[in-house]
Amino acid sequence: LHGDQGRHLDFDDVEHPVALQLGGSEPDDLAACAKLALKWGYDEVNLNCGCPSERVQRGAFGACLMNEPRTVADGVKAMLDAVGGHDVMPITVKHRIGIDKTESYDFVRDFVGTVADAGCRVFIVHARNAWLKGLSPKENRDIPPLRYSVVHQLKREFPHLVFVLNGGLQDNAQSLADRK
């Protein structure tokens, strides 16, 4: 919406399947971006609710949106309505398992439940908390401990949803291990 759309949105057909990841919290803006993604031929739109950088916090998007699941749900619904539903263009959400040093399963479960009620079916879960203060974005990819068990618990509680595990995985064998 802001800048040279061609420069921001162009990609080569060999890159398919390709997703457009968005950062934002205004449903109307997210819907307009989802329409652009559809027009440009993207295969998916992903809403980033996992980035912990100070810049995205100032813009009220990224990981801080996990504190506002209703806002995320409103954005997901607006995007789904704008593109004609999941069958036309999947809308996915990337998020963390928590914010700062609070490690409450209820927090992430309620976030997923609220966003799923708005129509999101696929969640890409970075299996560590996002510390909004005290760590750089790079440190946020390494220092908060990985807790894959939280993602497994989400899948048990929401078996009808798709959870894509993200964070710390080095290869396919590791991604298939410990799937309890």
C-alpha positions in Angstrom: 0.0 0.0 0.0 3.0 2.3 0.6 5.5 2.6 -2.2 6.3 1.0 -5.5 4.0 -2.0 -5.7 5.9 -3.6 -8.5 9.2 -3.5 -6.7 7.6 -4.9 -3.5 5.3 -7.5 -5.1 6.9 -8.8 -8.3 8.3 -12.3 -8.2 9.3 -14.9 -10.8 6.9 -17.8 -11.6 9.6 -20.3 -10.7 9.2 -19.2 -7.1 5.7 -20.8 -6.7 4.3 -21.6 -4.3 5.0 -18.2 -2.8 3.4 -16.4 0.2 3.1 -12.7 0.8 3.8 -11.9 4.5 2.1 -8.8 5.9 2.6 -6.7 8.9 -0.2 -4.6 10.1 -3.3 -4.4 12.3 -5.9 -2.3 10.4 -8.5 -4.7 8.9 -9.2 -2.4 5.9 -5.5 -2.1 5.0 -4.9 -5.9 5.4 -7.9 -6.6 3.2 -6.5 -4.2 0.5 -3.2 -6.0 0.7 -4.8 -9.4 0.4 -6.6 -8.2 -2.7 -3.2 -7.1 -4.1 -1.7 -10.5 -3.3 -4.5 -12.2 -5.2 -4.1 -9.8 -8.2 -0.3 -10.4 -8.2 -0.7 -14.2 -8.2 0.5 -15.1 -4.7 -0.5 -18.5 -3.3 -1.0 -17.4 0.3 -1.1 -14.4 2.5 0.6 -14.7 5.9 0.0 -12.2 8.8 3.1 -11.8 10.9 2.4 -11.9 14.6 5.8 -13.1 15.6 8.3 -10.3 14.9 9.6 -8.8 18.2 11.5 -5.8 16.8 11.1 -2.4 18.3 10.2 -1.0 14.9 7.2 -3.3 14.5 6.1 -2.7 18.1 5.9 1.0 17.4 3.7 0.3 14.4 1.4 -1.9 16.5 2.1 -5.1 14.6 4.3 -8.2 14.8 4.5 -10.1 18.1 2.8 -7.4 20.2 -0.4 -8.3 18.3 -0.5 -11.6 20.3 -1.8 -9.4 23.1 -4.7 -8.4 20.9 -6.2 -11.6 19.5 -9.5 -9.9 18.6 -7.6 -7.4 16.4 -5.8 -10.3 14.7 -9.1 -12.1 14.2 -10.7 -9.0 12.7 -7.8 -8.7 10.3 -8.0 -12.3 9.3 -11.7 -12.1 8.7 -11.3 -8.9 6.6 -8.7 -10.6 4.4 -10.7 -13.8 3.9 -13.8 -11.7 3.0 -11.7 -9.6 0.6 -10.2 -12.6 -1.3 -13.3 -14.8 -1.3 -12.3 -17.3 1.3 -9.6 -20.0 1.9 -10.4 -21.8 -1.3 -9.4 -18.8 -3.3 -6.5 -17.6 -1.2 -5.4 -19.1 2.2 -4.8 -16.6 5.0 -2.3 -17.9 7.5 -0.9 -16.5 10.7 2.7 -16.7 12.0 3.1 -16.3 15.7 5.1 -17.1 18.8 4.1 -19.3 21.7 4.2 -16.4 24.1 5.3 -12.8 24.9 8.2 -11.9 27.1 9.0 -14.4 29.9 5.4 -15.4 30.6 5.0 -19.1 29.6 1.3 -19.6 29.9 -0.2 -22.2 27.6 -3.6 -20.6 28.1 -2.3 -17.4 26.5 -1.3 -19.0 23.2 -4.3 -21.4 23.2 -6.7 -18.5 23.6 -4.9 -16.5 20.8 -5.2 -19.5 18.4 -8.8 -20.2 19.4 -9.9 -16.6 18.8 -8.1 -16.3 15.4 -9.3 -19.7 14.3 -12.9 -18.6 15.1 -12.4 -15.8 12.5 -11.5 -18.4 9.8 -7.8 -19.0 10.0 -6.9 -22.6 9.5 -3.1 -22.6 9.3 -0.8 -21.3 12.0 3.0 -21.1 11.6 4.3 -21.3 15.1 7.7 -20.1 16.1 8.1 -22.4 19.1 9.7 -19.8 21.5 8.5 -16.7 23.2 9.1 -13.3 21.8 10.8 -11.0 24.3 9.7 -7.5 23.4 12.3 -5.8 25.6 15.9 -6.7 26.3 16.7 -8.8 23.2 17.4 -7.9 19.6 15.4 -9.7 16.8 18.4 -11.9 16.2 18.7 -12.8 19.9 15.0 -13.6 19.8 15.7 -16.4 17.3 18.2 -18.1 19.7 17.8 -17.1 23.4 14.2 -17.8 24.5 14.0 -21.5 24.9 12.3 -23.6 22.2 9.2 -25.4 23.5 8.0 -27.7 20.8 5.7 -29.4 23.3 3.5 -26.3 23.3 2.9 -26.7 19.5 2.2 -30.4 20.0 -0.4 -29.5 22.7 -2.0 -26.9 20.3 -2.4 -29.6 17.7 -4.0 -32.0 20.2 -6.4 -29.3 21.3 -7.2 -28.1 17.8 -6.9 -31.2 15.6 -8.8 -29.6 12.7 -6.2 -26.9 12.3 -2.8 -27.1 10.6 0.2 -26.1 12.7 3.6 -25.6 11.0 6.5 -25.8 13.4 9.0 -23.0 13.0 12.2 -22.2 15.0 15.4 -24.1 15.6 14.8 -26.9 13.1 18.0 -27.9 11.2 16.8 -30.6 8.8 13.9 -32.8 7.8 14.9 -35.6 10.3 14.8 -33.2 13.2 11.4 -31.8 12.1 9.9 -35.3 12.1 11.4 -36.3 15.5 9.6 -36.2 18.8 6.1 -35.8 17.4 4.4 -36.8 20.7 
